[in-house]
Amino acid sequence: MSQSVKSDVPETANGRRAAAQRQRVRQDLASAAMHLFATQGYEATTVDEIAATAGVARRTFFRHFRSKEEAIFPDHDDTLVRVQAVLDSADPHEHPLDTVCRGITEVLRMYAYMPEVSVERYRLTREVPTLREREIASVARYERLFTRYLLGHFDEGAHRDGDDDPLLAEVAASAVVAAHNHVLRRWLRAGGKGDVEAQLDHAFEVIKATFGTGIGAGRIPSRAGTAAAVSRQGEVVVAVARTDASPAQILATIEEALRKS
């Protein structure tokens, strides 16, 4: 038994060292690619030059990246995995829009981890259409992930005329991604200065104020109980009911409020 335990320790340590080495090589290749793109131009730079600058063989480059444009986005795949983990491990009682906001914060942290690199990459993507297209494709992957997550909280078979949840889910997912991109671009244009997470949190509050009370309104339990109110003019009725209340119960609550007005 003790021999088995001892043999597991080096394997775990070796695995960590291998992962760290792999990450270093990827970062070296990404740094080499950005340096060469900036100094001699994207079109004039070859994979062989990127590999040589990073001090590795051509075949090593292709073990990490499929193309030279992919080399300046070394973290997107790993970040997508972290985002998926946030969604998969979410508390079932957390509002799905809050979960999505936490997920995309992982994307922001990827950029904020190395501000100087992110600022240079932003400049390159503005100048090279191929890199810009690559970035757009990466952003689309996040948006599809968030849209699927939000839609997954609603019963497709229960959709009926007048049910706006699918619309709200897709629009909210797009809004979260757009808010992230807006905050990120503003931060990059400022040279990577400032508390970018605080700026993103503010943007999320704006989004949740717009969509948060609508998505899944009939499916997420409310802690507030049942209440109703009537405007002073007696022309508009505003009702807030338990999400598990039947239509008859909701109507009875409204009628009771009208009688008391």
C-alpha positions as CSV (number, residue, x, y, z in Angstrom):
1,M,0.0,0.0,0.0
2,S,2.7,2.4,1.0
3,Q,4.6,1.7,-2.3
4,S,1.5,2.6,-4.3
5,V,1.2,5.9,-2.5
6,K,4.8,6.8,-3.0
7,S,4.6,6.0,-6.7
8,D,1.6,8.3,-7.1
9,V,3.4,11.4,-5.7
10,P,6.1,11.7,-8.5
11,E,3.4,11.1,-11.2
12,T,1.4,14.0,-9.8
13,A,4.4,16.2,-9.5
14,N,5.6,15.3,-13.0
15,G,2.1,16.1,-14.3
16,R,2.2,19.5,-12.8
17,R,5.7,20.2,-14.1
18,A,4.6,19.1,-17.6
19,A,1.6,21.3,-17.6
20,A,3.7,24.3,-16.4
21,Q,6.2,23.6,-19.1
22,R,3.5,23.4,-21.7
23,Q,2.1,26.7,-20.6
24,R,5.5,28.4,-20.7
25,V,6.1,27.2,-24.3
26,R,2.7,28.5,-25.4
27,Q,3.4,31.9,-23.8
28,D,6.8,32.0,-25.4
29,L,5.3,31.3,-28.8
30,A,2.6,33.9,-28.3
31,S,5.1,36.5,-27.2
32,A,7.4,35.7,-30.2
33,A,4.4,35.9,-32.6
34,M,3.3,39.3,-31.3
35,H,6.8,40.7,-31.4
36,L,7.3,39.6,-35.0
37,F,3.9,40.7,-36.1
38,A,4.6,44.1,-34.6
39,T,8.1,44.6,-36.0
40,Q,7.9,43.0,-39.5
41,G,4.2,42.6,-40.2
42,Y,1.7,39.8,-40.0
43,E,2.0,38.7,-43.6
44,A,5.8,38.7,-43.6
45,T,6.0,36.5,-40.5
46,T,6.3,32.8,-40.9
47,V,5.7,29.9,-38.5
48,D,9.3,29.0,-38.8
49,E,10.4,32.5,-37.7
50,I,8.0,32.4,-34.7
51,A,9.3,28.9,-33.6
52,A,12.9,30.0,-34.0
53,T,12.4,33.2,-32.0
54,A,10.8,31.2,-29.2
55,G,13.7,28.7,-29.3
56,V,11.6,25.7,-30.4
57,A,11.2,23.5,-33.4
58,R,8.6,24.0,-36.1
59,R,6.9,20.7,-35.0
60,T,6.7,22.0,-31.5
61,F,4.8,25.1,-32.7
62,F,2.2,22.9,-34.3
63,R,1.8,20.8,-31.2
64,H,0.5,24.0,-29.6
65,F,-1.2,26.0,-32.4
66,R,-2.8,25.2,-35.7
67,S,-1.8,28.4,-37.4
68,K,0.2,31.6,-36.8
69,E,-2.9,33.7,-36.1
70,E,-3.9,31.3,-33.4
71,A,-0.6,31.9,-31.6
72,I,-1.6,35.3,-30.3
73,F,-4.7,33.9,-28.6
74,P,-3.0,31.2,-26.5
75,D,-5.5,31.3,-23.6
76,H,-9.0,31.2,-25.2
77,D,-9.3,27.4,-25.1
78,D,-8.3,27.1,-21.5
79,T,-10.5,30.1,-20.6
80,L,-13.5,28.4,-22.3
81,V,-12.9,25.4,-20.1
82,R,-12.9,27.5,-17.0
83,V,-16.1,29.3,-18.1
84,Q,-17.8,26.0,-18.6
85,A,-16.7,24.9,-15.1
86,V,-18.4,28.0,-13.7
87,L,-21.6,27.2,-15.4
88,D,-21.5,23.5,-14.5
89,S,-20.8,24.1,-10.8
90,A,-23.4,26.9,-10.3
91,D,-25.7,26.7,-7.4
92,P,-29.2,25.7,-8.7
93,H,-30.7,28.5,-6.7
94,E,-28.5,31.2,-8.4
95,H,-30.2,33.2,-11.0
96,P,-28.8,32.0,-14.4
97,L,-28.0,35.5,-15.5
98,D,-25.8,35.9,-12.4
99,T,-24.1,32.7,-13.3
100,V,-23.4,33.9,-16.8
101,C,-22.0,37.1,-15.5
102,R,-19.6,35.2,-13.3
103,G,-18.6,33.1,-16.2
104,I,-17.7,35.9,-18.5
105,T,-15.7,37.5,-15.7
106,E,-13.3,34.6,-16.2
107,V,-12.8,35.9,-19.8
108,L,-12.0,39.4,-18.5
109,R,-9.5,38.1,-16.1
110,M,-7.7,36.3,-18.9
111,Y,-7.0,39.7,-20.5
112,A,-6.3,41.5,-17.2
113,Y,-3.7,38.9,-16.1
114,M,-1.1,40.4,-18.5
115,P,-2.3,44.0,-19.4
116,E,0.7,44.9,-21.6
117,V,0.3,41.8,-23.7
118,S,-3.5,42.4,-24.0
119,V,-3.0,46.0,-25.1
120,E,-0.5,45.0,-27.8
121,R,-2.8,42.2,-29.0
122,Y,-5.6,44.7,-29.2
123,R,-3.5,47.0,-31.4
124,L,-2.6,44.1,-33.7
125,T,-6.2,42.9,-34.1
126,R,-7.2,46.4,-35.1
127,E,-4.6,46.5,-37.8
128,V,-4.8,42.9,-39.2
129,P,-8.2,41.7,-40.5
130,T,-7.2,38.1,-40.2
131,L,-6.5,38.5,-36.5
132,R,-9.7,40.5,-36.0
133,E,-11.7,37.7,-37.6
134,R,-10.0,35.2,-35.3
135,E,-10.9,37.3,-32.3
136,I,-14.6,37.6,-33.4
137,A,-14.8,33.8,-33.8
138,S,-13.5,33.4,-30.3
139,V,-16.0,35.8,-28.8
140,A,-18.8,33.9,-30.7
141,R,-17.8,30.7,-28.9
142,Y,-18.5,32.4,-25.5
143,E,-21.8,33.8,-26.7
144,R,-23.0,30.4,-27.9
145,L,-22.0,28.9,-24.6
146,F,-23.9,31.5,-22.6
147,T,-27.0,31.3,-24.8
148,R,-27.1,27.5,-24.5
149,Y,-26.8,27.8,-20.7
150,L,-29.6,30.4,-20.4
151,L,-31.9,28.5,-22.8
152,G,-31.2,25.3,-20.9
153,H,-33.1,26.7,-17.9
154,F,-36.3,26.8,-19.8
155,D,-38.6,24.0,-20.8
156,E,-38.7,24.0,-24.6
157,G,-41.8,21.9,-24.5
158,A,-43.7,24.3,-22.3
159,H,-43.2,27.3,-24.6
160,R,-46.4,28.9,-25.7
161,D,-47.6,32.0,-27.5
162,G,-46.6,35.0,-25.5
163,D,-43.7,33.2,-23.7
164,D,-40.7,35.6,-24.2
165,D,-38.1,33.6,-22.2
166,P,-36.3,32.2,-25.3
167,L,-36.1,35.8,-26.7
168,L,-34.9,37.2,-23.4
169,A,-32.3,34.4,-23.0
170,E,-30.7,35.0,-26.3
171,V,-30.8,38.8,-26.0
172,A,-29.4,38.7,-22.5
173,A,-26.6,36.4,-23.5
174,S,-25.7,38.8,-26.3
175,A,-26.0,41.8,-23.9
176,V,-23.6,40.2,-21.4
177,V,-21.0,39.5,-24.1
178,A,-21.5,43.1,-25.5
179,A,-21.1,44.6,-22.0
180,H,-17.9,42.6,-21.5
181,N,-16.5,43.7,-24.9
182,H,-17.5,47.4,-24.3
183,V,-15.7,47.5,-20.9
184,L,-12.7,45.5,-22.2
185,R,-12.2,47.8,-25.3
186,R,-12.5,50.9,-23.1
187,W,-9.9,49.5,-20.7
188,L,-7.5,48.5,-23.5
189,R,-7.8,51.9,-25.2
190,A,-6.8,53.4,-21.8
191,G,-3.6,51.2,-21.9
192,G,-4.9,48.6,-19.5
193,K,-5.2,51.0,-16.6
194,G,-7.9,51.1,-14.0
195,D,-10.1,48.6,-12.1
196,V,-11.6,46.8,-15.1
197,E,-13.5,44.2,-12.9
198,A,-15.3,47.1,-11.1
199,Q,-16.3,48.5,-14.5
200,L,-17.6,45.2,-15.6
201,D,-19.6,44.7,-12.4
202,H,-21.3,48.1,-13.0
203,A,-22.2,47.0,-16.6
204,F,-23.7,43.8,-15.2
205,E,-25.9,45.7,-12.8
206,V,-27.3,47.6,-15.8
207,I,-28.0,44.4,-17.7
208,K,-29.6,42.6,-14.7
209,A,-31.8,45.6,-14.0
210,T,-33.0,45.3,-17.6
211,F,-33.3,41.5,-18.0
212,G,-32.9,40.0,-14.6
213,T,-36.5,40.2,-13.5
214,G,-37.8,38.9,-16.8
215,I,-35.9,35.8,-17.6
216,G,-37.4,32.7,-15.9
217,A,-39.9,34.8,-14.0
218,G,-42.2,31.9,-13.8
219,R,-39.6,29.4,-12.8
220,I,-37.3,30.9,-10.2
221,P,-38.7,30.9,-6.7
222,S,-39.2,34.2,-5.1
223,R,-38.6,34.8,-1.4
224,A,-40.9,37.8,-1.2
225,G,-44.1,35.9,-0.9
226,T,-47.3,37.5,-2.4
227,A,-48.1,41.1,-2.6
228,A,-50.1,43.5,-4.7
229,A,-50.5,47.2,-5.2
230,V,-52.8,49.6,-7.1
231,S,-51.7,53.0,-8.4
232,R,-53.2,56.0,-6.8
233,Q,-55.0,56.9,-10.1
234,G,-56.8,53.5,-10.0
235,E,-55.9,52.9,-13.6
236,V,-52.9,50.5,-13.4
237,V,-52.6,47.3,-11.3
238,V,-49.2,46.1,-10.4
239,A,-49.0,42.6,-8.9
240,V,-46.1,40.6,-7.5
241,A,-47.0,37.0,-6.8
242,R,-45.2,33.8,-5.8
243,T,-43.7,32.2,-8.8
244,D,-45.5,28.9,-7.9
245,A,-48.9,30.5,-7.6
246,S,-51.6,29.5,-10.0
247,P,-53.3,32.0,-12.3
248,A,-56.4,31.8,-10.1
249,Q,-54.3,32.7,-7.0
250,I,-52.7,35.6,-8.8
251,L,-56.1,36.9,-10.0
252,A,-57.5,36.6,-6.4
253,T,-54.6,38.7,-5.1
254,I,-55.2,41.4,-7.6
255,E,-59.0,41.5,-6.9
256,E,-58.3,41.7,-3.1
257,A,-56.0,44.7,-3.8
258,L,-58.7,46.4,-5.9
259,R,-61.3,45.9,-3.1
260,K,-59.0,47.6,-0.6
261,S,-58.1,50.5,-2.8
